Amino acid sequence: MDPNPMDVAIVAGLHSDARKETVERLLAAVPGSVALHHDLSTAVHGTVVRTVRDTGGVLSTGDAPLVDDCACCALREDLVPELRRLADSGLTRLAIVELWDSVEPKAMAEVIAAHGGEGLRLSGVITAVDPALLLPYLGSGDDLTEAGLAAAATDQRTVADTWARQLEYAPVLALADSPEADDEDRALLAQLHPTARQVPISGHGDLAGAALAGFDVEAAAAAQHPSCALLPTDADEAGVATLVWHRDRPFHPERLYQALEDLTCAATRSRGRFWLADHPDTLLGWDAAGGALCVESAGPWLASLPDAAWEMVPPVRRAAAALDWHPEHGDCCQHLVFVSPGLDREGLAEVLESCLLTDEEYAAGRDAWKNLPPAFDTLLEV
């Protein structure tokens, strides 16, 4: 273990002007810092262009060939060797990794952290935000490919879901001074990520301190995983509301499926975990933004595991289950959060309630539930 590792801070975000301003501020604030950027827009020519610069200008450039026709894979392959080269020089205090527009910080943070014993220390993850652009990006159902922001030929992400993950993963949000932003924009940002530290890019914000504070990739991953996600709490301010909907009865698969469009479009952003009657042992993740919904299996509920398997479950997962624990069916539950300007709380709650099993259906028991119409099997690729 290197006693004096080089600090590495990630700056991410689709709001490119805010991101670039954040990087410039950090270069100016931290002596001996350099910025490393991989431009994925050049991938159409078969390579990714790497640039290393400091406050004085460009120090070096280079090409990284695509890996399996994937620009993001090329970034992964080239990033750590270049960071090691900077660390070995002994001249760099802080390496600022400015991610290209649609690259998500989680994957890159985990790549860097995996090499933490090799002279590198992941010291911070920051997402740059222009508050006035928050809602337009979060409401965009455009594919990244259509927007010219795809990181690979097979990239099927949208602007909205990519931006949501960039925003919610980072513990620090660097805020651009945006005259167009209003109270609604600021309330939406606060409710989407209430635990984030918001630091102004200009003025008296301590960006350098945020970039050097340290970062725990395991805790960050757990905070995003459906089984133990650190979800927003109930709120209502400046016309923006957050509804936390928690129930301990499973959904009827067919009724929920028929309501998906209404539920997905009811809020700018919704996420959480849910319980489906015909898959009673499976914890399902709900992730919606920009009018599009992703539903996926996130493994078994803890209540479905044998006692001996609990020792292999991370403590944070056990703690999350304990908070939801029900004497009859353990941690199986609905825990969904909807955040939006103009949210119709009562109407949304009414639709959700109508999708639950009725008293009669619930009383029929698990064997009967498994025979309900398998409406979600296509979405879950069962």
KOLTORNU-466734 format. One line per 5 residues: their letters; for each residue y, x, z of C-alpha. Coordinates in Angstrom, 1 decimal, always signed. Example, Ala and Ser with C-alpha at 12.3 -4.5 7.8 and 13.67 -1.06 7.14 Angstrom:
! KOLTORNU-466734
as> -4.5 +12.3 +7.8 ~ -1.1 +13.7 +7.1 $
//
This chain:
! KOLTORNU-466734
mdpnp> +0.0 +0.0 +0.0 ~ +3.4 +1.4 -1.1 ~ +5.6 +1.6 +2.0 ~ +8.7 +1.0 -0.1 ~ +7.7 -1.5 -2.8 $
mdvai> +10.2 -2.6 -5.5 ~ +11.5 -6.1 -4.9 ~ +10.9 -8.6 -7.7 ~ +12.8 -11.9 -8.0 ~ +12.1 -14.6 -10.5 $
vaglh> +14.9 -16.6 -12.0 ~ +13.7 -19.7 -14.0 ~ +15.0 -22.9 -15.5 ~ +15.5 -24.8 -18.7 ~ +19.3 -24.8 -18.0 $
sdark> +19.8 -21.5 -19.9 ~ +23.5 -21.0 -19.2 ~ +23.0 -21.5 -15.5 ~ +20.0 -19.2 -15.5 ~ +21.9 -16.4 -17.3 $
etver> +24.9 -16.7 -15.0 ~ +22.5 -16.4 -12.0 ~ +21.1 -13.2 -13.4 ~ +24.5 -11.8 -14.0 ~ +25.6 -12.6 -10.5 $
llaav> +22.5 -10.9 -9.0 ~ +22.9 -7.8 -11.2 ~ +26.5 -7.5 -9.9 ~ +25.6 -8.2 -6.3 ~ +22.5 -5.9 -5.8 $
pgsva> +23.1 -2.2 -6.5 ~ +20.3 -0.6 -8.5 ~ +19.1 -3.9 -9.9 ~ +17.8 -4.5 -13.5 ~ +17.0 -7.7 -15.4 $
lhhdl> +13.8 -8.0 -17.4 ~ +13.6 -10.7 -20.0 ~ +10.9 -11.7 -22.6 ~ +12.3 -13.7 -25.5 ~ +9.5 -16.1 -26.5 $
stavh> +11.5 -17.5 -29.4 ~ +10.4 -14.5 -31.5 ~ +6.8 -15.6 -31.2 ~ +6.8 -17.1 -34.7 ~ +7.0 -13.5 -36.0 $
gtvvr> +3.9 -12.5 -34.0 ~ +5.6 -10.7 -31.1 ~ +7.6 -11.3 -27.9 ~ +10.7 -9.2 -27.5 ~ +11.2 -7.5 -24.1 $
tvrdt> +14.7 -6.5 -23.0 ~ +15.6 -4.5 -19.8 ~ +19.2 -4.3 -18.9 ~ +21.6 -3.6 -16.0 ~ +25.3 -4.3 -15.4 $
ggvls> +26.2 -1.7 -18.0 ~ +24.1 -3.2 -20.8 ~ +20.7 -2.8 -22.5 ~ +18.5 +0.0 -21.1 ~ +15.4 -0.6 -23.3 $
tgdap> +13.8 -3.0 -25.7 ~ +10.2 -3.4 -26.9 ~ +7.7 -5.7 -28.5 ~ +4.6 -7.3 -26.9 ~ +2.1 -8.7 -29.4 $
lvddc> +0.9 -12.3 -29.0 ~ -2.4 -12.8 -27.1 ~ -4.6 -15.5 -28.6 ~ -1.6 -16.8 -30.5 ~ +0.1 -17.5 -27.1 $
accal> +3.6 -16.2 -26.3 ~ +3.2 -17.0 -22.6 ~ +0.0 -15.0 -22.5 ~ +1.8 -12.0 -24.1 ~ +4.4 -12.3 -21.3 $
redlv> +1.7 -12.2 -18.7 ~ +0.0 -9.1 -20.2 ~ +3.3 -7.2 -20.6 ~ +5.1 -8.2 -17.4 ~ +3.2 -6.3 -14.7 $
pelrr> +2.9 -2.9 -16.6 ~ +6.7 -3.0 -17.3 ~ +7.4 -3.8 -13.6 ~ +5.1 -1.0 -12.6 ~ +7.0 +1.4 -14.9 $
ladsg> +10.3 +0.4 -13.2 ~ +8.8 +0.8 -9.8 ~ +7.4 +4.2 -10.6 ~ +10.8 +5.4 -11.7 ~ +12.0 +5.0 -8.1 $
ltrla> +15.5 +4.1 -9.5 ~ +15.2 +0.3 -9.3 ~ +16.1 -1.6 -6.1 ~ +15.5 -5.1 -7.5 ~ +13.8 -6.2 -10.7 $
ivelw> +15.1 -9.6 -11.8 ~ +12.6 -11.4 -14.0 ~ +14.6 -13.8 -16.1 ~ +12.0 -16.2 -17.5 ~ +12.4 -17.7 -20.9 $
dsvep> +13.4 -21.4 -21.0 ~ +10.1 -23.2 -20.7 ~ +8.1 -20.6 -18.8 ~ +7.2 -22.0 -15.4 ~ +7.7 -19.8 -12.3 $
kamae> +4.4 -20.7 -10.6 ~ +2.2 -18.9 -13.1 ~ +4.4 -15.8 -13.2 ~ +4.9 -15.7 -9.4 ~ +1.1 -15.7 -9.0 $
viaah> +0.7 -12.9 -11.6 ~ +3.2 -10.7 -9.8 ~ +1.9 -11.5 -6.3 ~ -1.6 -10.5 -7.4 ~ -0.3 -7.0 -7.9 $
ggegl> +1.6 -6.9 -4.6 ~ -0.3 -3.7 -3.5 ~ +0.8 -1.8 -6.5 ~ +4.4 -1.0 -5.6 ~ +5.7 -4.5 -6.2 $
rlsgv> +6.9 -7.2 -3.7 ~ +7.7 -10.7 -4.9 ~ +10.9 -11.2 -3.0 ~ +12.2 -14.5 -4.3 ~ +11.9 -17.4 -6.8 $
itavd> +15.0 -19.2 -7.9 ~ +15.5 -22.0 -10.3 ~ +19.0 -22.3 -11.9 ~ +20.4 -25.8 -12.1 ~ +23.4 -27.3 -13.8 $
palll> +23.6 -30.6 -11.8 ~ +25.2 -32.5 -14.7 ~ +22.1 -31.7 -16.8 ~ +19.6 -32.7 -14.2 ~ +19.1 -36.3 -15.2 $
pylgs> +19.2 -35.8 -19.0 ~ +16.4 -33.2 -18.8 ~ +14.4 -35.1 -16.2 ~ +14.6 -38.2 -18.4 ~ +13.6 -36.4 -21.6 $
gddlt> +10.2 -37.4 -23.0 ~ +10.6 -34.9 -25.9 ~ +7.7 -32.5 -26.5 ~ +8.6 -28.8 -26.0 ~ +7.4 -28.2 -29.5 $
eagla> +9.9 -30.7 -30.9 ~ +12.7 -29.0 -28.9 ~ +11.7 -25.5 -30.1 ~ +10.7 -24.5 -26.6 ~ +6.9 -24.4 -26.8 $
aaatd> +5.3 -21.3 -25.3 ~ +2.1 -21.6 -27.4 ~ +0.9 -23.5 -30.5 ~ -1.2 -25.7 -28.2 ~ +1.6 -26.4 -25.7 $
qrtva> +1.6 -30.1 -25.0 ~ +4.2 -30.2 -22.2 ~ +7.4 -32.3 -22.3 ~ +10.9 -31.3 -21.4 ~ +10.8 -33.6 -18.4 $
dtwar> +7.5 -32.5 -16.8 ~ +8.3 -28.8 -17.3 ~ +11.7 -29.2 -15.8 ~ +10.4 -31.1 -12.8 ~ +7.9 -28.4 -12.0 $
qleya> +10.5 -25.6 -12.4 ~ +12.8 -27.4 -10.1 ~ +10.3 -28.4 -7.4 ~ +8.4 -25.1 -7.1 ~ +11.4 -22.9 -6.3 $
pvlal> +12.5 -22.8 -2.6 ~ +16.0 -21.8 -3.8 ~ +18.2 -23.6 -6.3 ~ +21.1 -21.7 -7.8 ~ +23.8 -24.3 -8.6 $
adspe> +26.2 -23.9 -11.5 ~ +29.8 -25.0 -10.9 ~ +29.7 -28.1 -13.1 ~ +32.9 -30.3 -13.3 ~ +30.9 -33.0 -15.0 $
added> +28.5 -33.4 -12.1 ~ +29.1 -36.4 -9.8 ~ +27.8 -37.6 -6.4 ~ +24.8 -39.3 -8.1 ~ +23.7 -36.0 -9.7 $
ralla> +24.0 -34.2 -6.3 ~ +22.1 -37.0 -4.5 ~ +19.4 -37.0 -7.1 ~ +19.0 -33.2 -6.7 ~ +18.8 -33.4 -2.9 $
qlhpt> +16.2 -36.2 -3.0 ~ +14.0 -34.6 -5.6 ~ +13.7 -31.4 -3.6 ~ +15.1 -32.0 +0.0 ~ +13.7 -28.7 +1.4 $
arqvp> +15.3 -26.5 -1.2 ~ +18.1 -24.1 -0.2 ~ +21.0 -24.8 -2.5 ~ +23.1 -21.7 -3.3 ~ +26.3 -21.8 -5.5 $
isghg> +26.1 -19.3 -8.3 ~ +29.8 -18.6 -8.0 ~ +31.9 -18.5 -4.9 ~ +30.5 -17.6 -1.5 ~ +26.8 -18.3 -2.2 $
dlaga> +24.4 -15.5 -0.9 ~ +22.3 -15.3 -4.1 ~ +21.3 -11.7 -3.2 ~ +20.0 -12.8 +0.2 ~ +18.0 -15.6 -1.5 $
alagf> +16.5 -13.2 -4.0 ~ +15.4 -10.8 -1.3 ~ +14.2 -13.2 +1.4 ~ +10.5 -13.0 +0.5 ~ +8.2 -15.5 -1.1 $
dveaa> +4.7 -16.9 -0.2 ~ +2.7 -17.9 -3.3 ~ +0.0 -19.6 -1.3 ~ +2.4 -21.8 +0.6 ~ +4.3 -22.6 -2.6 $
aaaqh> +1.1 -23.6 -4.4 ~ +0.0 -25.8 -1.4 ~ +3.4 -27.5 -1.4 ~ +2.8 -28.6 -5.0 ~ -0.9 -29.5 -4.8 $
pscal> -1.5 -33.3 -4.7 ~ -3.8 -33.0 -1.7 ~ -1.1 -31.6 +0.6 ~ +2.1 -31.7 -1.4 ~ +5.3 -31.5 +0.5 $
lptda> +6.7 -34.8 -0.9 ~ +10.3 -36.2 -0.5 ~ +11.0 -38.7 +2.3 ~ +12.7 -42.1 +2.1 ~ +16.4 -41.9 +1.2 $
deagv> +19.2 -43.9 -0.3 ~ +22.6 -42.3 -1.2 ~ +25.2 -42.5 -3.9 ~ +23.1 -45.0 -5.9 ~ +20.0 -42.8 -5.8 $
atlvw> +16.9 -43.9 -3.8 ~ +13.6 -42.5 -2.8 ~ +10.7 -44.9 -2.0 ~ +7.8 -43.5 -0.1 ~ +4.8 -45.8 -0.5 $
hrdrp> +1.9 -45.3 +1.8 ~ -1.2 -47.6 +2.1 ~ -4.7 -47.2 +3.3 ~ -6.5 -49.5 +0.8 ~ -7.7 -48.4 -2.7 $
fhper> -6.3 -49.6 -6.0 ~ -8.2 -52.0 -8.3 ~ -8.6 -49.8 -11.4 ~ -8.0 -52.5 -14.0 ~ -4.9 -53.9 -12.3 $
lyqal> -3.4 -50.5 -11.8 ~ -4.0 -49.4 -15.4 ~ -2.3 -52.5 -16.7 ~ +0.7 -51.7 -14.5 ~ +1.0 -48.0 -15.4 $
edltc> +3.8 -48.4 -17.9 ~ +5.9 -50.4 -15.5 ~ +5.3 -48.0 -12.7 ~ +5.9 -44.9 -14.8 ~ +9.2 -46.2 -16.1 $
aatrs> +10.4 -47.6 -12.8 ~ +11.6 -44.2 -11.6 ~ +13.0 -41.0 -13.0 ~ +10.4 -39.0 -11.1 ~ +7.3 -40.0 -9.2 $
rgrfw> +4.4 -38.0 -7.8 ~ +1.8 -38.0 -5.1 ~ -1.9 -38.8 -4.5 ~ -3.8 -42.0 -4.9 ~ -7.1 -43.7 -4.2 $
ladhp> -9.0 -45.6 -6.9 ~ -11.7 -48.0 -5.9 ~ -14.3 -47.1 -8.6 ~ -13.8 -43.4 -7.8 ~ -13.7 -43.7 -4.0 $
dtllg> -14.5 -40.1 -3.2 ~ -12.0 -38.5 -5.6 ~ -8.5 -37.6 -4.7 ~ -6.3 -38.3 -7.7 ~ -3.0 -36.7 -8.5 $
wdaag> +0.0 -38.7 -9.9 ~ +2.7 -36.8 -11.7 ~ +5.3 -38.7 -13.8 ~ +8.6 -37.7 -15.4 ~ +10.5 -38.7 -18.5 $
galcv> +8.4 -41.9 -18.9 ~ +5.1 -40.0 -19.2 ~ +2.3 -39.9 -16.6 ~ -0.3 -37.3 -15.9 ~ -3.3 -38.4 -13.8 $
esagp> -5.9 -35.9 -12.8 ~ -8.7 -35.3 -10.3 ~ -7.6 -33.0 -7.5 ~ -11.1 -32.7 -5.9 ~ -12.7 -34.7 -3.2 $
wlasl> -11.1 -36.4 -0.2 ~ -11.9 -34.5 +2.9 ~ -13.6 -37.6 +4.3 ~ -16.1 -37.3 +1.4 ~ -17.1 -33.8 +2.4 $
pdaaw> -20.0 -32.9 +4.8 ~ -18.7 -31.5 +8.1 ~ -20.0 -28.0 +7.3 ~ -17.7 -27.8 +4.2 ~ -14.6 -28.3 +6.3 $
emvpp> -14.6 -24.7 +7.4 ~ -14.0 -23.6 +3.8 ~ -11.0 -25.9 +3.4 ~ -7.5 -24.2 +3.9 ~ -5.8 -25.1 +7.2 $
vrraa> -2.8 -26.7 +5.3 ~ -5.2 -29.1 +3.6 ~ -6.8 -30.1 +6.9 ~ -3.4 -30.6 +8.4 ~ -2.3 -32.9 +5.6 $
aaldw> -5.5 -34.9 +5.9 ~ -5.0 -35.3 +9.6 ~ -1.5 -36.9 +9.1 ~ -3.1 -39.5 +6.8 ~ -6.3 -40.0 +8.8 $
hpehg> -7.7 -43.5 +9.2 ~ -10.5 -44.3 +11.6 ~ -12.5 -46.1 +9.0 ~ -12.1 -44.1 +5.8 ~ -10.5 -40.8 +6.8 $
dccqh> -7.8 -39.3 +4.6 ~ -8.4 -41.7 +1.6 ~ -5.0 -43.3 +1.0 ~ -2.1 -44.0 -1.3 ~ +0.8 -41.7 -0.9 $
lvfvs> +3.2 -42.0 -3.8 ~ +6.9 -41.2 -4.0 ~ +9.4 -42.6 -6.5 ~ +12.9 -41.1 -6.9 ~ +15.6 -42.5 -9.2 $
pgldr> +19.1 -43.7 -9.6 ~ +19.2 -47.5 -9.5 ~ +15.7 -47.7 -8.1 ~ +14.4 -51.3 -7.6 ~ +12.6 -50.7 -4.3 $
eglae> +11.4 -54.2 -3.7 ~ +10.3 -54.8 -7.3 ~ +8.4 -51.5 -7.4 ~ +6.7 -52.1 -4.1 ~ +5.7 -55.6 -5.2 $
vlesc> +4.0 -54.2 -8.3 ~ +2.2 -51.5 -6.3 ~ +1.0 -54.0 -3.8 ~ -0.4 -56.3 -6.5 ~ -2.6 -53.4 -7.7 $
lltde> -4.4 -53.0 -4.4 ~ -7.8 -54.5 -3.7 ~ -7.6 -58.0 -2.3 ~ -9.1 -58.7 +1.1 ~ -12.2 -60.1 -0.5 $
eyaag> -12.6 -57.2 -2.9 ~ -12.0 -54.7 -0.1 ~ -14.6 -56.4 +2.1 ~ -17.2 -56.2 -0.6 ~ -17.5 -52.4 +0.1 $
rdawk> -17.9 -49.2 -1.8 ~ -21.0 -50.1 -3.7 ~ -19.3 -53.1 -5.2 ~ -16.1 -51.1 -5.9 ~ -18.0 -48.6 -8.1 $
nlppa> -18.9 -51.5 -10.4 ~ -15.3 -52.5 -11.1 ~ -14.1 -52.1 -14.7 ~ -13.7 -48.3 -15.3 ~ -10.2 -48.5 -16.7 $
fdtll> -9.3 -44.8 -15.8 ~ -12.4 -43.1 -17.2 ~ -10.6 -42.2 -20.5 ~ -7.6 -40.7 -18.6 ~ -9.9 -38.8 -16.3 $
ev> -12.2 -37.8 -19.2 ~ -15.2 -39.0 -17.2 $
//
